[in-house]
Amino acid sequence: MIFLISLILTAAFVWFGADLLKKKPAVCYIAAAVLSAAAFAAGQSEIKFPEWFSTYVLGIFNKGALACALWCAVAWAAALPNGSAAIKKIMPIRGELSIFAALITLSHAVTYTLSYLDRISTFSKYNISPSTEFITTCVVCLVLMLIMIPLTVISFKTIRKKIKPKTWKNIQRAAYVFYALIYVHIMVIYLPKVKRGGADVILSILLYSAVFFGYAVFRIRKWYVKSKKPAKSGALNAVCTAAVVLLTGGAVMFMQPGKDAAPKRTGNSSKKAVLSEETTKAESDDSAETTTAAAEDEEKGGTTAAKTTKAKDGKNTTETTTADKKSDDKDKDKDKDKESENDSVEDSGNSSQEEEAPQEEQQQAAAEPEVQYIYNNGTFTGTGTSPADEGKDYEGTVYADVTIENDVITAISLSFPDDDADWCVMAEKAIPGRIMSAQSADVDASCGATRSAEGAIAAVKDALSQARK
C-alpha cells in the first residue's frame, strides 16, 4: 500500500514540481535532505506517533517506498515512448530527479544500516547464524550503495561537464544493475511475508513486479524500435504487454509457498525442548533393598526379627518373624507351667508386632499426598504484542503454542508475523529456552530483539493463563 501511495506522490511531484526542480534544484535538494533527516530522527526517537502517521508518513521514507518510486520514475524516463507527455516532463529533469531520489534514500539507507550493524553485533554476541535472506540483503544493499553514490555525484551538472560524454554514458550504464538489484532487494525482503501468505502480500508483489518488469520490457522495446525501426508497433506493443503480464504472474507464482508450506500463523522456525524431572525414588533392578533390625528379648528368652523391605513401587512393608524359643538343655527339666507362661508371652509379642505392620503402611500412605496440578495437560495458544513497537521495528501479533505435561512446560513454538524475520529469530532462539529452563514466563527479554521478545513472553503468559485449571 505504501508503495502505491509513493507512486502517486512521485507522479504528482514530477507533474507539478518539474519546473521548480529544474529552476531551483538546490532548494529541492535541501528539502529532500531535511525530510530524510526528520524521518530518520522520528523513526529513532521514543515518541509514540499515531499508527497512520508511522505507517503512511514515516513509513514511506524510512522503509524506502518513496525512494523506490522516485528511482522508478528515473528509470522509466528511458523506457517511455519518445514524444509522449510523460517523457517530456521527466527527461528534462532526469539528472536532478536522480539526485533528489538519492537524498530521499538516505533516511532508509541510514536507518537500515544501523539496524543491520546492530543485528550483526547481536548475532555474534548470542552465537546466532544469520538467515540467508539477511546475508543476501546485506550484500545487495552494499552493492546498491556502491553504485548509487558515484552515479549521484556525476549527475551534478558541474561534475558532469568535466567528464567526457562517452565516459559519462558508460558509467551511467551501471544504473541497469542498480535497478535490477532494487527489485532483488525488495523480493528478498518479501520472502518471509510470502511464507505467511495474505492478499496484501500478493498485491504488493504484483505491483512491484509490474513496475520493474514493465520497465525492463519497454526499455528493450525502445531499443528495438530505435535500432530496427519497424513500420508498425501495434503487434510489438501487444507482445510487450503480454511479456509484462507473464513475467509478473510468474514472479507471483514463484514467490508463493507450495502446498506443503506452513499455514499463515506458523512461525519461521520452532524451538522445542523437553524438560524432565529427576526422580527421587531409588529403584533396584535385581532385588529390593532390605534392612533388618533385630531386638532380643532377654526376659522372655527369645528373639524377634523385623525385616523392612523397600520395594520398587516405593512402598515399605514390614514382615515380622519370631524365632522359636530355644530352651537350653539344662532347662529341660523345668516345669511345664513356666514353659506355658513363656509361650503365651511370646505369642502376645508376635501379635502386637503383626498389628503394627498395617498401621505403619497406613501412616506411610498418608505421608504421600496426591499431587495437585495447576495446569491442564495439552497445547495451548496465546497471543501477545509489544507495547513499545507501534509503527517502528515491530508490527503485528506474536503467537505462542505452549505444551504442558504435569505442570512442566515441555515445548514452546513461536510465530512472528513481522516484516523483519531476522529480528524475530533472535527472540525465537532465546526466549523459549529461558522460559523452559526457568519453568516460568517471568524471564529477561534482553536478547538483541527486546521488543519481539516482550511480545513472545506476553504470548506465553496468555497461553499459560488459558491452561490454568
Secondary structure, 3 states (H helix, E strand, C coil): CHHHHHHHHHHHHHHHHHHHHHHCHHHHHHHHHHHHHHHHHHHHCCCCCCHHHHHHHHHHHHCCHHHHHHHHHHHHCCCCCCCCHHHHHHHHHHHHHHHHHHHHHHHHHHHHHHHHHHHHHHHHHCCCCCCHHHHHHHHHHHHHHHHHHHHHHCCCHHHHCCCCHHHHHHHHCHHHHHHHHHHHHHHHHHHHHHHHCCHHHHHHHHHHHHHHHHHHHHHHHHHHHHHHCCCCCHHHHHHHHHHHHHHHHHHHHHHCCCCCCCCCCCCCCCECCCCCCCCCCCCCCCCCEEEEEEEEECCCCEEEEEEEEECCCCCEEEEEEECCCCCCHHHCCCCHHHHHHHHHHHHHHHHHHHHHHHHHHHHHHHHCCCCCCCECCEEEEEEECCCCCCCCCCCCCEEEEEEEECCEEEEEEEECCCCCHHHHHHHHHHHHHHHHHHCCCCCCCCCCCHHHHHHHHHHHHHHHHHHEC
